[in-house]
Amino acid sequence: MSAEHKPPSFVQALCAGGMAGTSVDILFFPLDTLKTRLQAPQGFVKAGGFHGVYKGLGSVVVGSAPGAALFFSTYEFMKHNLPFPEHLAPLAHMASASVAETAACLVRVPVEVIKTRTQTMTFGPEGKSSFGALKLTLQHEGPRGLFRGFGTTLMRDIPFTALQFPMYEFFKRTAAKALGHERLPAYEAALCGSVAGGISAALTTPLDVLKTRTMLDTRVGKEHLPSLTQRARSIITQEGVKALFSGIVPRTMWISAGGAVFLGVYEWGIQHVV
């Protein structure tokens, strides 16, 4: 078995994934804040504008490593154990990424809820810190409030990863063959991750807008919460179709650059750590 296809161990995937998630989330947090504020229903300026772009960082510091570690350990296990023939490898990568994303969202969604509410000052001055937003979310909505938008997040992230990872694996395999490498160095894999991430980010921006709006909705009671279709229709009617692409530039920039760091650090980690 070649080095390119030799699967990393569970510990390697766990450690490298944690490193990758923490690195990218901290490094590109300000861009994520700007993107979230552009998507906020109250508008960019009222959501905070260019001020306090690191608000909500505390929740990300706590949740990035376990979320990414869970994703990559699940992805690598699924990728190397699903009974797909070689010519159907893209389907294996899609399925593996989808299962891994579902597992990671158990950690990622509560982090995202607190992060977005802190970034946009949803609770006003009392919720300006991650801890304050967490406390107020639990006080107003209970533990279920931490999973507000879970289904919407899956509807955004599963298509995103189902696009990103087959493209990433294809770009890696094609580049390695063209360059005569058995396994791409981390910096070359990072470029593949950047291109795959940027394409996937642009295509799934409307789903990201719906996810953000759902997480920022603090109404209590199912009878008051619009469905995803109703929410999309309301945005189009009141704000126009272009509102579904709010934040597309920072999102694409952030995920393109973030994809390079995320997957580059991951590749470096499984090659050099543990």
Sequence and secondary structure as in RCSB ss.txt:
>XXXX:A:sequence
MSAEHKPPSFVQALCAGGMAGTSVDILFFPLDTLKTRLQAPQGFVKAGGFHGVYKGLGSVVVGSAPGAALFFSTY
EFMKHNLPFPEHLAPLAHMASASVAETAACLVRVPVEVIKTRTQTMTFGPEGKSSFGALKLTLQHEGPRGLFRGF
GTTLMRDIPFTALQFPMYEFFKRTAAKALGHERLPAYEAALCGSVAGGISAALTTPLDVLKTRTMLDTRVGKEHL
PSLTQRARSIITQEGVKALFSGIVPRTMWISAGGAVFLGVYEWGIQHVV
>XXXX:A:secstr
  TTTS   HHHHHHHHHHHHHHHHHHTHHHHHHHHHHHSTT TTTTTTTS TTTTHHHHHHHHHHHHHHHHHHH
HHHHTTS   GGGHHHHHHHHHHHHHHHHHHHHHHHHHHHHHHHTTTTGGGGSSHHHHHHHHHHHH GGGGGTTH
HHHHHHHHHHHHHHHHHHHHHHHHHHHHHT SS  HHHHHHHHHHHHHHHHHHTHHHHHHHHHHHH    SGGGS
  HHHHHHHHHHHH GGGGGTTHHHHHHHHHHHHHHHHHHHHHHHHH  
